[in-house]
């Protein structure tokens, strides 16, 4: 059954409450909804855009706006600061303002004045060589599940694999003869080939021969419980790592304790060894080479090499330091 714009507007009005809906501009919502239905296939997207635009129009009314031409950038900024879904608000309002201008509802296209939500890019959590060794040595391989945990975590720490790729790894992905691991990445669906390091090979063979349950399941890492066996879940790696950090006494501070921290540590170590961005990008399986530059934030040693000498003060600034002028 096709849902029309009127149905969307009515459902939003019922859910949000009539007091939160615009009154003077209510008539604009239905034609804009029809425009959205033609452009977007997802009902959730149409509903989301209509809800956020209704929020903007209701805000304009509270600020004394009686006509859409009364809309000014300050109204957009004020509304943007109040809304919780700032990313959705930016997309919805830009879309609405372009539509309003193209439909001759407003003489000026204010879509360019809508703020761009800034995504906070945190510094990756990394651990040095000694801490990684301490972590790996803390895995009791003689205990149940120890060999599996050691081999899985080693793949992350030594080759930078994502935990999803570790869990999805199959026997066909391991070429013991040519010492390679080739697989399709779960996240990017792109192929990646990495060297089968002796340390990793030994850990995999130890697990396969001495701990892995006898099963025809194609995945290397499987659950240890009774059949039917299935691929090991990502949560097992995360949970094992969290316990490992605690048991080995590695001082984490504010650093994260998950698989991504080991992946970041792997990238950081390659940077310290002077490996270039393209090679690191390939090793990490990143589709865009520039993505790996995220890890430059933790490469303090090389950043220090790029530091410029602070120039000696001169001119008006020097006089200011001497107190000769305010």
PLY file of the C-alpha trace (Angstrom):
ply
format ascii 1.0
element vertex 326
property float x
property float y
property float z
element edge 325
property int vertex1
property int vertex2
end_header
0.00 0.00 0.00
1.40 3.35 -1.03
1.84 5.88 1.74
1.13 9.43 0.63
2.65 12.64 1.96
-0.52 13.44 3.90
-0.18 10.13 5.77
3.43 10.91 6.71
2.53 14.38 7.94
-0.38 13.05 9.95
1.69 10.31 11.60
4.42 12.82 12.54
1.81 15.21 13.94
0.25 12.45 16.04
3.61 11.24 17.34
5.18 14.62 18.05
2.04 16.37 19.20
0.18 19.23 17.52
1.90 21.80 19.75
5.29 20.92 18.22
4.08 21.25 14.63
4.13 24.54 12.68
0.75 26.20 12.24
1.38 28.98 9.73
3.65 26.76 7.64
1.80 23.46 8.07
0.51 23.69 4.50
4.08 23.46 3.18
4.73 20.00 4.59
2.48 17.93 2.34
3.79 19.23 -1.03
7.34 18.92 0.28
6.52 15.36 1.33
5.36 14.54 -2.20
8.66 15.91 -3.47
10.53 13.65 -1.03
8.53 10.56 -1.98
9.56 11.01 -5.62
13.21 11.45 -4.65
13.66 8.92 -1.84
12.54 5.30 -1.76
12.98 4.82 1.98
9.87 5.74 4.00
12.09 6.25 7.07
14.09 8.91 5.20
10.96 10.75 4.07
9.58 10.71 7.62
12.92 11.86 9.07
13.24 14.80 6.67
9.64 15.92 7.19
9.99 15.77 10.98
13.17 17.88 10.98
11.80 20.44 8.53
8.65 20.72 10.66
10.93 21.39 13.62
12.64 24.22 11.71
9.36 25.79 10.61
7.93 25.59 14.13
11.10 27.29 15.41
10.70 30.05 12.81
7.17 30.70 14.09
8.40 31.04 17.69
10.85 33.66 16.44
8.06 35.73 14.91
8.28 34.48 11.34
5.01 34.79 9.47
6.25 34.04 5.96
8.91 31.69 4.63
10.72 34.73 3.27
11.28 35.77 6.89
13.69 32.84 7.28
17.25 33.98 7.97
20.53 32.15 8.68
20.26 33.01 12.39
16.99 31.06 12.56
18.73 28.06 11.00
21.69 28.29 13.41
19.43 28.63 16.42
17.39 25.61 15.44
20.52 23.60 14.60
21.85 24.13 18.13
18.63 22.80 19.67
18.14 19.67 17.58
19.65 16.37 18.72
19.98 14.86 15.23
22.30 17.53 13.82
23.53 15.38 10.95
19.98 14.58 9.84
18.94 18.21 10.37
21.74 19.48 8.11
20.75 17.09 5.30
17.00 17.65 5.63
17.12 21.44 5.87
19.60 21.81 2.99
17.29 19.68 0.89
14.21 21.68 1.93
15.85 25.06 1.29
16.94 24.01 -2.21
13.41 22.75 -2.85
11.90 26.01 -1.53
14.12 28.12 -3.79
13.48 25.96 -6.86
9.73 26.15 -6.15
9.91 29.96 -5.89
8.82 29.88 -2.25
11.86 31.97 -1.27
13.97 34.35 -3.38
17.28 33.27 -1.84
18.73 29.77 -1.58
19.90 29.58 2.03
20.95 25.91 1.79
24.61 26.94 1.85
24.18 28.54 5.28
23.23 25.28 7.01
26.10 24.25 9.34
28.09 21.12 8.58
28.19 18.78 11.58
31.77 18.28 12.66
32.76 14.72 13.35
35.19 14.35 16.22
38.16 12.32 15.05
39.72 10.78 18.11
43.36 9.79 18.42
43.68 6.00 18.01
44.68 4.00 21.08
48.05 2.35 20.57
50.41 0.12 22.53
54.16 -0.21 22.04
56.07 -3.39 21.15
56.76 -4.34 24.74
53.11 -4.00 25.74
51.94 -6.12 22.80
54.46 -8.82 23.71
53.32 -8.70 27.34
49.74 -9.08 26.15
50.46 -12.05 23.88
52.61 -13.81 26.46
49.74 -13.51 28.91
47.54 -15.87 26.86
47.56 -19.28 28.56
47.70 -21.56 25.53
47.47 -24.70 27.67
44.04 -23.71 28.96
40.76 -24.45 27.06
40.37 -21.96 24.23
43.90 -20.63 24.75
45.32 -21.75 21.41
42.33 -20.31 19.55
42.60 -17.00 21.40
46.34 -16.77 20.80
46.08 -17.45 17.04
43.13 -15.07 16.58
44.67 -12.19 18.55
48.02 -12.75 16.85
46.39 -12.18 13.45
45.16 -8.79 14.66
48.38 -7.77 16.40
50.89 -8.95 13.79
48.96 -8.47 10.53
46.39 -5.82 11.45
43.35 -7.89 10.48
39.92 -6.66 11.49
38.24 -8.95 14.00
35.43 -9.54 11.49
37.97 -10.89 8.99
39.56 -13.11 11.63
36.20 -14.68 12.45
35.36 -15.08 8.76
38.72 -16.67 7.85
38.42 -20.04 6.09
40.87 -22.85 5.35
40.84 -21.92 1.68
42.22 -18.48 2.59
45.48 -19.93 3.96
48.17 -20.85 1.42
50.75 -22.68 3.52
52.87 -23.49 0.46
53.27 -19.89 -0.70
53.08 -18.47 2.82
50.12 -16.15 2.10
46.71 -15.30 3.54
44.23 -14.16 0.88
40.66 -13.21 1.71
37.74 -10.91 0.89
37.34 -8.29 3.60
33.99 -8.28 5.37
33.84 -4.48 5.74
34.97 -3.38 2.28
34.27 -6.52 0.22
37.70 -5.95 -1.34
40.39 -8.66 -1.66
43.51 -8.49 0.46
46.64 -10.62 0.54
49.05 -10.68 3.47
52.20 -12.68 4.25
51.81 -15.74 6.45
54.41 -14.93 9.07
56.17 -17.93 10.71
54.84 -16.89 14.12
51.28 -16.74 12.80
51.62 -19.99 10.86
52.85 -21.84 13.94
49.96 -20.51 16.04
47.37 -21.50 13.41
48.75 -25.02 13.04
48.91 -25.46 16.81
45.24 -24.51 17.10
44.10 -26.56 14.10
45.95 -29.72 15.14
45.63 -29.63 18.92
42.48 -27.73 19.90
40.01 -27.14 17.09
37.01 -29.50 17.27
36.72 -31.99 14.43
34.23 -30.37 12.06
33.56 -29.83 8.35
32.68 -26.17 8.99
34.83 -24.12 6.55
35.72 -21.44 9.12
39.03 -21.82 10.90
37.90 -20.33 14.20
34.74 -21.99 15.50
32.90 -22.19 18.80
34.17 -24.75 21.28
30.79 -26.02 22.44
28.98 -29.10 21.20
27.81 -29.33 17.56
26.47 -27.77 15.44
29.65 -25.72 15.20
29.68 -22.25 13.69
32.12 -19.39 13.14
33.50 -17.71 16.24
31.84 -14.37 17.00
33.58 -10.99 17.17
32.41 -10.55 20.75
34.60 -13.47 21.84
37.75 -11.67 20.65
36.67 -8.42 22.30
35.80 -10.11 25.58
39.04 -12.13 25.61
41.12 -9.01 24.96
39.46 -7.02 27.73
40.19 -9.78 30.25
43.72 -10.13 28.90
44.52 -6.45 29.48
43.37 -6.80 33.08
45.15 -10.10 33.79
48.48 -9.09 32.25
48.60 -5.79 34.10
49.14 -3.64 30.99
48.50 -0.06 32.11
45.81 1.07 29.68
44.92 4.43 31.21
42.35 6.04 28.91
43.34 3.85 25.98
40.86 1.46 24.43
41.25 -2.27 25.00
39.69 -3.78 21.88
40.88 -5.28 18.58
41.02 -1.86 16.90
43.68 -0.75 19.40
45.89 -3.66 18.25
45.23 -2.78 14.61
46.19 0.84 15.33
49.31 -0.33 17.17
50.28 -2.38 14.12
49.92 0.68 11.86
51.83 2.84 14.33
54.74 0.39 14.41
54.93 0.34 10.60
55.04 4.14 10.61
57.91 4.11 13.11
59.80 1.71 10.85
59.49 4.19 7.99
56.93 2.28 5.93
55.07 4.58 3.52
51.35 5.30 3.60
50.48 3.30 0.43
52.11 0.15 1.84
50.40 0.55 5.23
47.08 1.22 3.50
47.48 -2.01 1.53
48.40 -3.98 4.65
45.37 -2.66 6.53
43.11 -3.27 3.55
41.89 0.31 3.40
40.18 1.21 0.11
41.35 4.84 0.18
45.11 5.29 0.80
44.52 8.61 2.56
42.47 6.84 5.26
45.63 5.56 6.88
46.74 9.15 7.55
44.41 8.94 10.54
47.30 7.17 12.25
49.71 10.09 11.75
48.20 11.55 14.93
50.05 8.91 16.93
53.31 9.10 15.02
54.88 11.60 17.43
58.47 10.78 16.50
58.03 11.67 12.83
55.93 14.71 13.69
58.83 16.02 15.78
61.12 15.67 12.76
58.74 17.95 10.83
58.63 20.61 13.53
59.87 24.06 12.54
62.11 26.14 14.76
60.19 28.88 16.51
61.32 32.25 15.06
62.72 34.89 17.38
60.23 37.65 18.24
60.62 40.88 16.30
58.84 44.09 15.38
55.66 45.04 17.22
55.47 41.67 18.95
58.95 42.11 20.43
58.01 45.61 21.69
54.88 44.12 23.20
56.91 41.49 25.07
59.20 44.21 26.42
56.23 46.20 27.58
57.01 49.08 25.25
53.48 49.06 23.82
50.17 47.65 24.90
0 1
1 2
2 3
3 4
4 5
5 6
6 7
7 8
8 9
9 10
10 11
11 12
12 13
13 14
14 15
15 16
16 17
17 18
18 19
19 20
20 21
21 22
22 23
23 24
24 25
25 26
26 27
27 28
28 29
29 30
30 31
31 32
32 33
33 34
34 35
35 36
36 37
37 38
38 39
39 40
40 41
41 42
42 43
43 44
44 45
45 46
46 47
47 48
48 49
49 50
50 51
51 52
52 53
53 54
54 55
55 56
56 57
57 58
58 59
59 60
60 61
61 62
62 63
63 64
64 65
65 66
66 67
67 68
68 69
69 70
70 71
71 72
72 73
73 74
74 75
75 76
76 77
77 78
78 79
79 80
80 81
81 82
82 83
83 84
84 85
85 86
86 87
87 88
88 89
89 90
90 91
91 92
92 93
93 94
94 95
95 96
96 97
97 98
98 99
99 100
100 101
101 102
102 103
103 104
104 105
105 106
106 107
107 108
108 109
109 110
110 111
111 112
112 113
113 114
114 115
115 116
116 117
117 118
118 119
119 120
120 121
121 122
122 123
123 124
124 125
125 126
126 127
127 128
128 129
129 130
130 131
131 132
132 133
133 134
134 135
135 136
136 137
137 138
138 139
139 140
140 141
141 142
142 143
143 144
144 145
145 146
146 147
147 148
148 149
149 150
150 151
151 152
152 153
153 154
154 155
155 156
156 157
157 158
158 159
159 160
160 161
161 162
162 163
163 164
164 165
165 166
166 167
167 168
168 169
169 170
170 171
171 172
172 173
173 174
174 175
175 176
176 177
177 178
178 179
179 180
180 181
181 182
182 183
183 184
184 185
185 186
186 187
187 188
188 189
189 190
190 191
191 192
192 193
193 194
194 195
195 196
196 197
197 198
198 199
199 200
200 201
201 202
202 203
203 204
204 205
205 206
206 207
207 208
208 209
209 210
210 211
211 212
212 213
213 214
214 215
215 216
216 217
217 218
218 219
219 220
220 221
221 222
222 223
223 224
224 225
225 226
226 227
227 228
228 229
229 230
230 231
231 232
232 233
233 234
234 235
235 236
236 237
237 238
238 239
239 240
240 241
241 242
242 243
243 244
244 245
245 246
246 247
247 248
248 249
249 250
250 251
251 252
252 253
253 254
254 255
255 256
256 257
257 258
258 259
259 260
260 261
261 262
262 263
263 264
264 265
265 266
266 267
267 268
268 269
269 270
270 271
271 272
272 273
273 274
274 275
275 276
276 277
277 278
278 279
279 280
280 281
281 282
282 283
283 284
284 285
285 286
286 287
287 288
288 289
289 290
290 291
291 292
292 293
293 294
294 295
295 296
296 297
297 298
298 299
299 300
300 301
301 302
302 303
303 304
304 305
305 306
306 307
307 308
308 309
309 310
310 311
311 312
312 313
313 314
314 315
315 316
316 317
317 318
318 319
319 320
320 321
321 322
322 323
323 324
324 325
